Amino acid sequence: MTVVTGENGAGKTSLIEAVGYASTLRSFRGSPREALVRAGAPRALVRVEVAEETRAVEIRIEIVPGRRDEVRVNGQRHSGVEALLEVLQVTVFTPDDLALIKGAPEGRRRYLDDLLEVSRPRLAALRLQVERVLRQRNTLLRQAGGRATAEVMATLEVWDDQLARHGSALVAERERLVAELGPHVADAFARLTGVAVPLALSYARSYPGTLAEALAAARAEDLRRQVTTVGPQRDDLVMACGDLDARSRLSQGQQRAATLALRLAGHEVTAARRARRPVLLLDDAFSELDERAGRALLSELPAGQALLTTAHPLPPGARPAARHHLAGGVLE
């Protein structure tokens, strides 16, 4: 564990964000690319060296507003995220994680899809295919303006076929992932809270039967509303503790423990699938926890490298291998 301390606003989250970006080409805060470039600067540069037992790999990413990122791994240019995920995987804990439980389904879908990418980088392409087809189909529905002309219906048939194929594959991968996550989530939640009733996960599809059948049945409604109403973009990850819906019936402390359990479970699944432990990025993760929960999280942190930022004293029992202080943009 490496701890980075500093006042609020010193840039600790930006440091964690840069490490995460070097793995996923996305900000875990959801920041747009333009916001990653310092005000008044023409570009941002992220450079990370990943050292393993037998080799060191340099990741270099140049972010220029209005252009695609220039990604290089050991000097060789790459066009997507797969090459980065082969070198560096991360698991991120932040105080904002509570939105995984209390927020909209979109955040839970993103949690699953991000985890699919990290644990199996080849699935990044499948995710992009589904997003592309959805954009094209929704554009067609808006342009049609509710009119079911022969041309519109013929084009819709093409996009439906692609969405049924790629969307069904993505849903199947999500469902397999949820089945793998389930036991890890239940174990972590029990240890973090001491609650005897396990936290259970299930995947809720937005449609009955096959996706192809659902798209055909919803076509008239989609044309009327000018948006795709069924598919993986409408599904949800459901969490329950016995008969209690985790989103509305658990206490704030139990909901916080549930989010931690999700992150810890994702870390374990990724480690098992990749035979390599991701780097833990804990951005002020202890600030919203009471002393008991902080100690429990420390005891649950898996083996491997962890980079932790904080503006507060560490919980009792934390024994970092290194400490740095961030002030004025400089690590001391």
Phi and psi restraints in degrees (value plus and minus 20) as a CYANA .aco file:
   2 THR   PHI    -131.2   -91.2
   2 THR   PSI     105.5   145.5
   3 VAL   PHI    -125.9   -85.9
   3 VAL   PSI     111.5   151.5
   4 VAL   PHI    -135.2   -95.2
   4 VAL   PSI      95.9   135.9
   5 THR   PHI    -121.2   -81.2
   5 THR   PSI     146.0   186.0
   6 GLY   PHI     143.7   183.7
   6 GLY   PSI     138.9   178.9
   7 GLU   PHI     -87.2   -47.2
   7 GLU   PSI     141.1   181.1
   8 ASN   PHI     -80.3   -40.3
   8 ASN   PSI     114.0   154.0
   9 GLY   PHI      66.8   106.8
   9 GLY   PSI     -17.0    23.0
  10 ALA   PHI     -95.0   -55.0
  10 ALA   PSI     -38.9     1.1
  11 GLY   PHI      91.9   131.9
  11 GLY   PSI      -5.3    34.7
  12 LYS   PHI     -83.1   -43.1
  12 LYS   PSI     -63.3   -23.3
  13 THR   PHI     -86.4   -46.4
  13 THR   PSI     -54.5   -14.5
  14 SER   PHI     -82.4   -42.4
  14 SER   PSI     -56.2   -16.2
  15 LEU   PHI     -83.8   -43.8
  15 LEU   PSI     -68.7   -28.7
  16 ILE   PHI     -82.2   -42.2
  16 ILE   PSI     -60.9   -20.9
  17 GLU   PHI     -81.1   -41.1
  17 GLU   PSI     -59.1   -19.1
  18 ALA   PHI     -84.9   -44.9
  18 ALA   PSI     -62.1   -22.1
  19 VAL   PHI     -83.3   -43.3
  19 VAL   PSI     -64.2   -24.2
  20 GLY   PHI     -83.5   -43.5
  20 GLY   PSI     -58.4   -18.4
  21 TYR   PHI     -84.4   -44.4
  21 TYR   PSI     -52.0   -12.0
  22 ALA   PHI     -89.6   -49.6
  22 ALA   PSI     -30.9     9.1
  23 SER   PHI    -123.3   -83.3
  23 SER   PSI     -56.4   -16.4
  24 THR   PHI    -140.5  -100.5
  24 THR   PSI     -31.6     8.4
  25 LEU   PHI      39.2    79.2
  25 LEU   PSI       7.2    47.2
  26 ARG   PHI    -159.8  -119.8
  26 ARG   PSI     128.7   168.7
  27 SER   PHI    -102.2   -62.2
  27 SER   PSI     108.4   148.4
  28 PHE   PHI     -88.0   -48.0
  28 PHE   PSI     -35.1     4.9
  29 ARG   PHI    -104.6   -64.6
  29 ARG   PSI     -25.3    14.7
  30 GLY   PHI      59.1    99.1
  30 GLY   PSI      -4.2    35.8
  31 SER   PHI     -89.0   -49.0
  31 SER   PSI     119.3   159.3
  32 PRO   PHI     -86.3   -46.3
  32 PRO   PSI     136.4   176.4
  33 ARG   PHI     -75.7   -35.7
  33 ARG   PSI     -60.2   -20.2
  34 GLU   PHI     -80.7   -40.7
  34 GLU   PSI     -51.1   -11.1
  35 ALA   PHI     -95.1   -55.1
  35 ALA   PSI     -31.9     8.1
  36 LEU   PHI    -101.6   -61.6
  36 LEU   PSI     -34.6     5.4
  37 VAL   PHI    -112.5   -72.5
  37 VAL   PSI     109.8   149.8
  38 ARG   PHI     -77.9   -37.9
  38 ARG   PSI     119.6   159.6
  39 ALA   PHI     -75.3   -35.3
  39 ALA   PSI     108.3   148.3
  40 GLY   PHI      69.4   109.4
  40 GLY   PSI     -28.6    11.4
  41 ALA   PHI    -116.8   -76.8
  41 ALA   PSI     126.0   166.0
  42 PRO   PHI     -97.1   -57.1
  42 PRO   PSI     -41.2    -1.2
  43 ARG   PHI    -179.0  -139.0
  43 ARG   PSI     145.6   185.6
  44 ALA   PHI    -142.2  -102.2
  44 ALA   PSI     128.7   168.7
  45 LEU   PHI    -147.0  -107.0
  45 LEU   PSI     107.4   147.4
  46 VAL   PHI    -133.8   -93.8
  46 VAL   PSI     104.5   144.5
  47 ARG   PHI    -150.6  -110.6
  47 ARG   PSI     103.7   143.7
  48 VAL   PHI    -150.0  -110.0
  48 VAL   PSI     114.2   154.2
  49 GLU   PHI    -127.0   -87.0
  49 GLU   PSI     103.8   143.8
  50 VAL   PHI    -127.1   -87.1
  50 VAL   PSI      95.0   135.0
  51 ALA   PHI    -125.9   -85.9
  51 ALA   PSI     104.3   144.3
  52 GLU   PHI    -135.5   -95.5
  52 GLU   PSI    -193.0  -153.0
  53 GLU   PHI     -79.1   -39.1
  53 GLU   PSI     -62.1   -22.1
  54 THR   PHI    -134.7   -94.7
  54 THR   PSI     -21.4    18.6
  55 ARG   PHI    -177.3  -137.3
  55 ARG   PSI     142.4   182.4
  56 ALA   PHI    -145.1  -105.1
  56 ALA   PSI     114.7   154.7
  57 VAL   PHI    -142.3  -102.3
  57 VAL   PSI     111.9   151.9
  58 GLU   PHI    -121.2   -81.2
  58 GLU   PSI     107.7   147.7
  59 ILE   PHI    -125.6   -85.6
  59 ILE   PSI     111.1   151.1
  60 ARG   PHI    -154.9  -114.9
  60 ARG   PSI     102.8   142.8
  61 ILE   PHI    -148.1  -108.1
  61 ILE   PSI     106.5   146.5
  62 GLU   PHI    -127.7   -87.7
  62 GLU   PSI     104.8   144.8
  63 ILE   PHI    -129.4   -89.4
  63 ILE   PSI      95.6   135.6
  64 VAL   PHI    -143.4  -103.4
  64 VAL   PSI     101.9   141.9
  65 PRO   PHI     -74.5   -34.5
  65 PRO   PSI     116.0   156.0
  66 GLY   PHI      65.2   105.2
  66 GLY   PSI     -23.7    16.3
  67 ARG   PHI    -149.9  -109.9
  67 ARG   PSI     141.1   181.1
  68 ARG   PHI     -90.7   -50.7
  68 ARG   PSI     129.4   169.4
  69 ASP   PHI     -80.7   -40.7
  69 ASP   PSI     121.3   161.3
  70 GLU   PHI    -116.1   -76.1
  70 GLU   PSI      93.4   133.4
  71 VAL   PHI    -130.3   -90.3
  71 VAL   PSI     107.2   147.2
  72 ARG   PHI    -150.0  -110.0
  72 ARG   PSI     115.3   155.3
  73 VAL   PHI    -139.7   -99.7
  73 VAL   PSI      94.9   134.9
  74 ASN   PHI      31.4    71.4
  74 ASN   PSI      20.3    60.3
  75 GLY   PHI      65.5   105.5
  75 GLY   PSI     -32.4     7.6
  76 GLN   PHI    -112.1   -72.1
  76 GLN   PSI     110.5   150.5
  77 ARG   PHI     -96.5   -56.5
  77 ARG   PSI     120.9   160.9
  78 HIS   PHI    -152.3  -112.3
  78 HIS   PSI     133.6   173.6
  79 SER   PHI    -120.4   -80.4
  79 SER   PSI     -33.7     6.3
  80 GLY   PHI    -158.0  -118.0
  80 GLY   PSI    -188.0  -148.0
  81 VAL   PHI    -108.2   -68.2
  81 VAL   PSI     -36.4     3.6
  82 GLU   PHI     -80.3   -40.3
  82 GLU   PSI     -60.8   -20.8
  83 ALA   PHI     -83.7   -43.7
  83 ALA   PSI     -55.2   -15.2
  84 LEU   PHI     -88.7   -48.7
  84 LEU   PSI     -62.7   -22.7
  85 LEU   PHI     -86.6   -46.6
  85 LEU   PSI     -42.4    -2.4
  86 GLU   PHI     -93.7   -53.7
  86 GLU   PSI     -40.8    -0.8
  87 VAL   PHI    -121.0   -81.0
  87 VAL   PSI     -62.9   -22.9
  88 LEU   PHI    -157.4  -117.4
  88 LEU   PSI     105.1   145.1
  89 GLN   PHI    -139.4   -99.4
  89 GLN   PSI     125.3   165.3
  90 VAL   PHI    -153.0  -113.0
  90 VAL   PSI     132.5   172.5
  91 THR   PHI    -141.2  -101.2
  91 THR   PSI     106.9   146.9
  92 VAL   PHI    -131.6   -91.6
  92 VAL   PSI     110.7   150.7
  93 PHE   PHI    -133.2   -93.2
  93 PHE   PSI     109.2   149.2
  94 THR   PHI    -160.6  -120.6
  94 THR   PSI     138.6   178.6
  95 PRO   PHI     -80.5   -40.5
  95 PRO   PSI     -45.4    -5.4
  96 ASP   PHI     -93.9   -53.9
  96 ASP   PSI     -25.0    15.0
  97 ASP   PHI     -81.2   -41.2
  97 ASP   PSI     -38.1     1.9
  98 LEU   PHI     -77.3   -37.3
  98 LEU   PSI     -45.1    -5.1
  99 ALA   PHI     -83.5   -43.5
  99 ALA   PSI     -41.3    -1.3
 100 LEU   PHI     -80.2   -40.2
 100 LEU   PSI     -53.6   -13.6
 101 ILE   PHI    -110.7   -70.7
 101 ILE   PSI     -69.4   -29.4
 102 LYS   PHI    -111.8   -71.8
 102 LYS   PSI     -35.8     4.2
 103 GLY   PHI    -106.1   -66.1
 103 GLY   PSI    -189.0  -149.0
 104 ALA   PHI     -92.9   -52.9
 104 ALA   PSI     139.7   179.7
 105 PRO   PHI     -77.4   -37.4
 105 PRO   PSI     -47.0    -7.0
 106 GLU   PHI     -74.4   -34.4
 106 GLU   PSI     -61.6   -21.6
 107 GLY   PHI     -85.5   -45.5
 107 GLY   PSI     -56.9   -16.9
 108 ARG   PHI     -92.4   -52.4
 108 ARG   PSI     -56.5   -16.5
 109 ARG   PHI     -83.8   -43.8
 109 ARG   PSI     -60.9   -20.9
 110 ARG   PHI     -84.5   -44.5
 110 ARG   PSI     -58.8   -18.8
 111 TYR   PHI     -76.8   -36.8
 111 TYR   PSI     -67.0   -27.0
 112 LEU   PHI     -85.4   -45.4
 112 LEU   PSI     -65.3   -25.3
 113 ASP   PHI     -89.2   -49.2
 113 ASP   PSI     -58.2   -18.2
 114 ASP   PHI     -81.0   -41.0
 114 ASP   PSI     -62.2   -22.2
 115 LEU   PHI     -87.9   -47.9
 115 LEU   PSI     -56.8   -16.8
 116 LEU   PHI     -80.8   -40.8
 116 LEU   PSI     -63.8   -23.8
 117 GLU   PHI     -81.9   -41.9
 117 GLU   PSI     -66.1   -26.1
 118 VAL   PHI     -87.5   -47.5
 118 VAL   PSI     -60.5   -20.5
 119 SER   PHI    -101.3   -61.3
 119 SER   PSI     -46.6    -6.6
 120 ARG   PHI    -163.1  -123.1
 120 ARG   PSI      68.9   108.9
 121 PRO   PHI     -74.5   -34.5
 121 PRO   PSI     -47.8    -7.8
 122 ARG   PHI     -81.4   -41.4
 122 ARG   PSI     -42.5    -2.5
 123 LEU   PHI     -96.1   -56.1
 123 LEU   PSI     -28.9    11.1
 124 ALA   PHI     -80.0   -40.0
 124 ALA   PSI     -57.8   -17.8
 125 ALA   PHI     -87.0   -47.0
 125 ALA   PSI     -58.8   -18.8
 126 LEU   PHI     -84.2   -44.2
 126 LEU   PSI     -62.4   -22.4
 127 ARG   PHI     -79.9   -39.9
 127 ARG   PSI     -64.5   -24.5
 128 LEU   PHI     -85.0   -45.0
 128 LEU   PSI     -57.7   -17.7
 129 GLN   PHI     -82.3   -42.3
 129 GLN   PSI     -64.5   -24.5
 130 VAL   PHI     -83.3   -43.3
 130 VAL   PSI     -64.2   -24.2
 131 GLU   PHI     -82.7   -42.7
 131 GLU   PSI     -60.0   -20.0
 132 ARG   PHI     -84.9   -44.9
 132 ARG   PSI     -67.0   -27.0
 133 VAL   PHI     -83.3   -43.3
 133 VAL   PSI     -60.3   -20.3
 134 LEU   PHI     -82.6   -42.6
 134 LEU   PSI     -62.0   -22.0
 135 ARG   PHI     -80.4   -40.4
 135 ARG   PSI     -66.1   -26.1
 136 GLN   PHI     -84.9   -44.9
 136 GLN   PSI     -62.6   -22.6
 137 ARG   PHI     -86.4   -46.4
 137 ARG   PSI     -63.0   -23.0
 138 ASN   PHI     -87.2   -47.2
 138 ASN   PSI     -55.7   -15.7
 139 THR   PHI     -81.9   -41.9
 139 THR   PSI     -63.3   -23.3
 140 LEU   PHI     -81.7   -41.7
 140 LEU   PSI     -63.7   -23.7
 141 LEU   PHI     -83.2   -43.2
 141 LEU   PSI     -59.3   -19.3
 142 ARG   PHI     -86.9   -46.9
 142 ARG   PSI     -63.4   -23.4
 143 GLN   PHI     -86.8   -46.8
 143 GLN   PSI     -51.1   -11.1
 144 ALA   PHI     -87.9   -47.9
 144 ALA   PSI     -48.4    -8.4
 145 GLY   PHI      39.7    79.7
 145 GLY   PSI      10.7    50.7
 146 GLY   PHI      68.1   108.1
 146 GLY   PSI     -21.2    18.8
 147 ARG   PHI    -112.5   -72.5
 147 ARG   PSI     104.5   144.5
 148 ALA   PHI    -116.6   -76.6
 148 ALA   PSI      45.4    85.4
 149 THR   PHI     -94.0   -54.0
 149 THR   PSI     145.5   185.5
 150 ALA   PHI     -80.5   -40.5
 150 ALA   PSI     -59.6   -19.6
 151 GLU   PHI     -86.5   -46.5
 151 GLU   PSI     -63.5   -23.5
 152 VAL   PHI     -81.4   -41.4
 152 VAL   PSI     -66.3   -26.3
 153 MET   PHI     -85.9   -45.9
 153 MET   PSI     -55.8   -15.8
 154 ALA   PHI     -87.2   -47.2
 154 ALA   PSI     -62.1   -22.1
 155 THR   PHI     -88.7   -48.7
 155 THR   PSI     -57.8   -17.8
 156 LEU   PHI     -81.9   -41.9
 156 LEU   PSI     -56.3   -16.3
 157 GLU   PHI     -80.0   -40.0
 157 GLU   PSI     -61.0   -21.0
 158 VAL   PHI     -84.2   -44.2
 158 VAL   PSI     -68.5   -28.5
 159 TRP   PHI     -87.8   -47.8
 159 TRP   PSI     -54.2   -14.2
 160 ASP   PHI     -83.4   -43.4
 160 ASP   PSI     -60.7   -20.7
 161 ASP   PHI     -82.6   -42.6
 161 ASP   PSI     -63.4   -23.4
 162 GLN   PHI     -89.7   -49.7
 162 GLN   PSI     -60.3   -20.3
 163 LEU   PHI     -87.0   -47.0
 163 LEU   PSI     -58.9   -18.9
 164 ALA   PHI     -82.5   -42.5
 164 ALA   PSI     -60.7   -20.7
 165 ARG   PHI     -91.5   -51.5
 165 ARG   PSI     -75.9   -35.9
 166 HIS   PHI     -92.8   -52.8
 166 HIS   PSI     -59.0   -19.0
 167 GLY   PHI     -84.7   -44.7
 167 GLY   PSI     -60.6   -20.6
 168 SER   PHI     -83.6   -43.6
 168 SER   PSI     -58.4   -18.4
 169 ALA   PHI     -84.6   -44.6
 169 ALA   PSI     -61.2   -21.2
 170 LEU   PHI     -86.0   -46.0
 170 LEU   PSI     -62.9   -22.9
 171 VAL   PHI     -81.9   -41.9
 171 VAL   PSI     -61.9   -21.9
 172 ALA   PHI     -81.5   -41.5
 172 ALA   PSI     -60.5   -20.5
 173 GLU   PHI     -86.1   -46.1
 173 GLU   PSI     -61.2   -21.2
 174 ARG   PHI     -81.1   -41.1
 174 ARG   PSI     -63.7   -23.7
 175 GLU   PHI     -85.8   -45.8
 175 GLU   PSI     -59.1   -19.1
 176 ARG   PHI     -82.9   -42.9
 176 ARG   PSI     -60.6   -20.6
 177 LEU   PHI     -84.6   -44.6
 177 LEU   PSI     -63.9   -23.9
 178 VAL   PHI     -80.8   -40.8
 178 VAL   PSI     -59.6   -19.6
 179 ALA   PHI     -83.4   -43.4
 179 ALA   PSI     -57.3   -17.3
 180 GLU   PHI     -91.3   -51.3
 180 GLU   PSI     -58.2   -18.2
 181 LEU   PHI     -88.2   -48.2
 181 LEU   PSI     -53.9   -13.9
 182 GLY   PHI     -68.0   -28.0
 182 GLY   PSI     -76.5   -36.5
 183 PRO   PHI     -82.7   -42.7
 183 PRO   PSI     -57.8   -17.8
 184 HIS   PHI     -85.5   -45.5
 184 HIS   PSI     -61.6   -21.6
 185 VAL   PHI     -84.0   -44.0
 185 VAL   PSI     -65.4   -25.4
 186 ALA   PHI     -81.0   -41.0
 186 ALA   PSI     -63.7   -23.7
 187 ASP   PHI     -85.0   -45.0
 187 ASP   PSI     -66.5   -26.5
 188 ALA   PHI     -85.0   -45.0
 188 ALA   PSI     -62.2   -22.2
 189 PHE   PHI     -82.3   -42.3
 189 PHE   PSI     -62.0   -22.0
 190 ALA   PHI     -83.5   -43.5
 190 ALA   PSI     -60.7   -20.7
 191 ARG   PHI     -93.5   -53.5
 191 ARG   PSI     -52.9   -12.9
 192 LEU   PHI     -93.9   -53.9
 192 LEU   PSI     -50.6   -10.6
 193 THR   PHI    -133.2   -93.2
 193 THR   PSI     -45.3    -5.3
 194 GLY   PHI      56.0    96.0
 194 GLY   PSI     -12.3    27.7
 195 VAL   PHI     -96.5   -56.5
 195 VAL   PSI     112.2   152.2
 196 ALA   PHI     -95.9   -55.9
 196 ALA   PSI     -48.9    -8.9
 197 VAL   PHI    -100.0   -60.0
 197 VAL   PSI     104.1   144.1
 198 PRO   PHI     -92.7   -52.7
 198 PRO   PSI     133.2   173.2
 199 LEU   PHI    -105.7   -65.7
 199 LEU   PSI     102.1   142.1
 200 ALA   PHI    -131.4   -91.4
 200 ALA   PSI     123.4   163.4
 201 LEU   PHI    -130.9   -90.9
 201 LEU   PSI     126.5   166.5
 202 SER   PHI    -168.7  -128.7
 202 SER   PSI     134.2   174.2
 203 TYR   PHI    -123.6   -83.6
 203 TYR   PSI     106.3   146.3
 204 ALA   PHI    -128.5   -88.5
 204 ALA   PSI      90.2   130.2
 205 ARG   PHI     -93.9   -53.9
 205 ARG   PSI     135.6   175.6
 206 SER   PHI    -112.8   -72.8
 206 SER   PSI     -11.1    28.9
 207 TYR   PHI    -172.1  -132.1
 207 TYR   PSI     130.2   170.2
 208 PRO   PHI    -108.4   -68.4
 208 PRO   PSI     143.2   183.2
 209 GLY   PHI      44.7    84.7
 209 GLY   PSI    -168.0  -128.0
 210 THR   PHI    -107.9   -67.9
 210 THR   PSI     139.0   179.0
 211 LEU   PHI     -86.7   -46.7
 211 LEU   PSI     -55.7   -15.7
 212 ALA   PHI     -80.8   -40.8
 212 ALA   PSI     -63.7   -23.7
 213 GLU   PHI     -86.0   -46.0
 213 GLU   PSI     -60.8   -20.8
 214 ALA   PHI     -85.8   -45.8
 214 ALA   PSI     -60.4   -20.4
 215 LEU   PHI     -84.5   -44.5
 215 LEU   PSI     -60.5   -20.5
 216 ALA   PHI     -84.7   -44.7
 216 ALA   PSI     -61.8   -21.8
 217 ALA   PHI     -88.9   -48.9
 217 ALA   PSI     -49.9    -9.9
 218 ALA   PHI    -113.4   -73.4
 218 ALA   PSI     -17.5    22.5
 219 ARG   PHI     -79.5   -39.5
 219 ARG   PSI     -64.5   -24.5
 220 ALA   PHI     -83.7   -43.7
 220 ALA   PSI     -61.9   -21.9
 221 GLU   PHI     -86.8   -46.8
 221 GLU   PSI     -59.1   -19.1
 222 ASP   PHI     -82.4   -42.4
 222 ASP   PSI     -62.0   -22.0
 223 LEU   PHI     -83.7   -43.7
 223 LEU   PSI     -60.7   -20.7
 224 ARG   PHI     -85.4   -45.4
 224 ARG   PSI     -64.1   -24.1
 225 ARG   PHI    -108.6   -68.6
 225 ARG   PSI     -32.2     7.8
 226 GLN   PHI      42.6    82.6
 226 GLN   PSI      17.4    57.4
 227 VAL   PHI    -178.3  -138.3
 227 VAL   PSI     133.8   173.8
 228 THR   PHI     -98.7   -58.7
 228 THR   PSI      98.9   138.9
 229 THR   PHI    -118.1   -78.1
 229 THR   PSI     -30.6     9.4
 230 VAL   PHI    -152.1  -112.1
 230 VAL   PSI     134.0   174.0
 231 GLY   PHI     114.2   154.2
 231 GLY   PSI    -198.3  -158.3
 232 PRO   PHI     -82.2   -42.2
 232 PRO   PSI     -42.5    -2.5
 233 GLN   PHI     -96.0   -56.0
 233 GLN   PSI     -22.6    17.4
 234 ARG   PHI    -138.1   -98.1
 234 ARG   PSI     -21.0    19.0
 235 ASP   PHI     -96.7   -56.7
 235 ASP   PSI     153.1   193.1
 236 ASP   PHI    -167.6  -127.6
 236 ASP   PSI     134.6   174.6
 237 LEU   PHI    -119.4   -79.4
 237 LEU   PSI      98.9   138.9
 238 VAL   PHI    -123.1   -83.1
 238 VAL   PSI     113.8   153.8
 239 MET   PHI    -144.0  -104.0
 239 MET   PSI     112.0   152.0
 240 ALA   PHI    -161.7  -121.7
 240 ALA   PSI     126.1   166.1
 241 CYS   PHI    -134.4   -94.4
 241 CYS   PSI      75.6   115.6
 242 GLY   PHI      46.3    86.3
 242 GLY   PSI    -144.9  -104.9
 243 ASP   PHI    -111.0   -71.0
 243 ASP   PSI     -17.1    22.9
 244 LEU   PHI    -116.1   -76.1
 244 LEU   PSI     107.0   147.0
 245 ASP   PHI     -91.2   -51.2
 245 ASP   PSI     103.3   143.3
 246 ALA   PHI     -81.9   -41.9
 246 ALA   PSI     -47.3    -7.3
 247 ARG   PHI     -90.4   -50.4
 247 ARG   PSI     -49.4    -9.4
 248 SER   PHI    -149.1  -109.1
 248 SER   PSI     -36.3     3.7
 249 ARG   PHI    -131.5   -91.5
 249 ARG   PSI     -28.4    11.6
 250 LEU   PHI    -111.5   -71.5
 250 LEU   PSI     135.6   175.6
 251 SER   PHI     -88.9   -48.9
 251 SER   PSI     144.5   184.5
 252 GLN   PHI     -78.8   -38.8
 252 GLN   PSI     -61.1   -21.1
 253 GLY   PHI     -84.9   -44.9
 253 GLY   PSI     -59.4   -19.4
 254 GLN   PHI     -89.2   -49.2
 254 GLN   PSI     -56.1   -16.1
 255 GLN   PHI     -84.9   -44.9
 255 GLN   PSI     -60.4   -20.4
 256 ARG   PHI     -81.9   -41.9
 256 ARG   PSI     -62.3   -22.3
 257 ALA   PHI     -83.9   -43.9
 257 ALA   PSI     -55.4   -15.4
 258 ALA   PHI     -84.5   -44.5
 258 ALA   PSI     -60.0   -20.0
 259 THR   PHI     -86.0   -46.0
 259 THR   PSI     -60.9   -20.9
 260 LEU   PHI     -82.3   -42.3
 260 LEU   PSI     -60.3   -20.3
 261 ALA   PHI     -82.4   -42.4
 261 ALA   PSI     -59.5   -19.5
 262 LEU   PHI     -81.3   -41.3
 262 LEU   PSI     -64.8   -24.8
 263 ARG   PHI     -87.1   -47.1
 263 ARG   PSI     -63.6   -23.6
 264 LEU   PHI     -83.9   -43.9
 264 LEU   PSI     -60.4   -20.4
 265 ALA   PHI     -84.6   -44.6
 265 ALA   PSI     -62.4   -22.4
 266 GLY   PHI     -81.5   -41.5
 266 GLY   PSI     -58.1   -18.1
 267 HIS   PHI     -81.8   -41.8
 267 HIS   PSI     -65.5   -25.5
 268 GLU   PHI     -86.9   -46.9
 268 GLU   PSI     -60.3   -20.3
 269 VAL   PHI     -84.5   -44.5
 269 VAL   PSI     -62.4   -22.4
 270 THR   PHI     -82.4   -42.4
 270 THR   PSI     -64.7   -24.7
 271 ALA   PHI     -80.2   -40.2
 271 ALA   PSI     -59.6   -19.6
 272 ALA   PHI     -90.1   -50.1
 272 ALA   PSI     -60.7   -20.7
 273 ARG   PHI     -92.1   -52.1
 273 ARG   PSI     -53.9   -13.9
 274 ARG   PHI    -121.2   -81.2
 274 ARG   PSI     -29.8    10.2
 275 ALA   PHI      35.6    75.6
 275 ALA   PSI      14.2    54.2
 276 ARG   PHI    -175.3  -135.3
 276 ARG   PSI     113.9   153.9
 277 ARG   PHI    -105.1   -65.1
 277 ARG   PSI     108.7   148.7
 278 PRO   PHI     -84.5   -44.5
 278 PRO   PSI     141.8   181.8
 279 VAL   PHI    -102.6   -62.6
 279 VAL   PSI     108.8   148.8
 280 LEU   PHI    -101.9   -61.9
 280 LEU   PSI     107.8   147.8
 281 LEU   PHI    -135.1   -95.1
 281 LEU   PSI      90.3   130.3
 282 LEU   PHI    -132.0   -92.0
 282 LEU   PSI      79.7   119.7
 283 ASP   PHI    -111.4   -71.4
 283 ASP   PSI      77.3   117.3
 284 ASP   PHI      31.6    71.6
 284 ASP   PSI      18.9    58.9
 285 ALA   PHI     -88.8   -48.8
 285 ALA   PSI     -40.4    -0.4
 286 PHE   PHI    -112.3   -72.3
 286 PHE   PSI     -24.9    15.1
 287 SER   PHI     -86.1   -46.1
 287 SER   PSI     -49.2    -9.2
 288 GLU   PHI    -119.2   -79.2
 288 GLU   PSI     -13.8    26.2
 289 LEU   PHI    -124.9   -84.9
 289 LEU   PSI     124.3   164.3
 290 ASP   PHI     -96.7   -56.7
 290 ASP   PSI     155.9   195.9
 291 GLU   PHI     -81.7   -41.7
 291 GLU   PSI     -60.0   -20.0
 292 ARG   PHI     -84.3   -44.3
 292 ARG   PSI     -66.0   -26.0
 293 ALA   PHI     -86.1   -46.1
 293 ALA   PSI     -56.0   -16.0
 294 GLY   PHI     -83.0   -43.0
 294 GLY   PSI     -63.2   -23.2
 295 ARG   PHI     -84.5   -44.5
 295 ARG   PSI     -60.0   -20.0
 296 ALA   PHI     -84.0   -44.0
 296 ALA   PSI     -61.3   -21.3
 297 LEU   PHI     -84.2   -44.2
 297 LEU   PSI     -63.2   -23.2
 298 LEU   PHI     -77.5   -37.5
 298 LEU   PSI     -61.3   -21.3
 299 SER   PHI     -90.9   -50.9
 299 SER   PSI     -42.6    -2.6
 300 GLU   PHI    -113.2   -73.2
 300 GLU   PSI     -31.1     8.9
 301 LEU   PHI     -80.2   -40.2
 301 LEU   PSI     107.9   147.9
 302 PRO   PHI     -93.0   -53.0
 302 PRO   PSI     145.3   185.3
 303 ALA   PHI     -83.7   -43.7
 303 ALA   PSI     132.9   172.9
 304 GLY   PHI     104.5   144.5
 304 GLY   PSI    -195.9  -155.9
 305 GLN   PHI    -100.7   -60.7
 305 GLN   PSI     117.7   157.7
 306 ALA   PHI    -152.4  -112.4
 306 ALA   PSI     115.8   155.8
 307 LEU   PHI    -137.0   -97.0
 307 LEU   PSI      94.9   134.9
 308 LEU   PHI    -139.4   -99.4
 308 LEU   PSI     109.8   149.8
 309 THR   PHI    -128.8   -88.8
 309 THR   PSI     127.0   167.0
 310 THR   PHI    -180.4  -140.4
 310 THR   PSI     127.3   167.3
 311 ALA   PHI    -124.9   -84.9
 311 ALA   PSI     -15.2    24.8
 312 HIS   PHI    -146.6  -106.6
 312 HIS   PSI     147.1   187.1
 313 PRO   PHI     -81.4   -41.4
 313 PRO   PSI     127.2   167.2
 314 LEU   PHI     -91.7   -51.7
 314 LEU   PSI     132.5   172.5
 315 PRO   PHI     -82.4   -42.4
 315 PRO   PSI     133.1   173.1
 316 PRO   PHI     -76.2   -36.2
 316 PRO   PSI     118.1   158.1
 317 GLY   PHI      78.6   118.6
 317 GLY   PSI     -30.7     9.3
 318 ALA   PHI     -95.0   -55.0
 318 ALA   PSI     108.1   148.1
 319 ARG   PHI    -148.3  -108.3
 319 ARG   PSI      60.0   100.0
 320 PRO   PHI     -88.5   -48.5
 320 PRO   PSI     127.5   167.5
 321 ALA   PHI     -99.4   -59.4
 321 ALA   PSI     -43.7    -3.7
 322 ALA   PHI    -171.2  -131.2
 322 ALA   PSI     129.6   169.6
 323 ARG   PHI    -148.8  -108.8
 323 ARG   PSI     119.7   159.7
 324 HIS   PHI    -154.8  -114.8
 324 HIS   PSI     133.4   173.4
 325 HIS   PHI    -140.4  -100.4
 325 HIS   PSI     112.2   152.2
 326 LEU   PHI    -124.5   -84.5
 326 LEU   PSI     100.2   140.2
 327 ALA   PHI    -168.6  -128.6
 327 ALA   PSI     113.5   153.5
 328 GLY   PHI      40.0    80.0
 328 GLY   PSI      10.4    50.4
 329 GLY   PHI      57.7    97.7
 329 GLY   PSI     -10.5    29.5
 330 VAL   PHI    -142.7  -102.7
 330 VAL   PSI     113.3   153.3
 331 LEU   PHI    -106.6   -66.6
 331 LEU   PSI     107.9   147.9
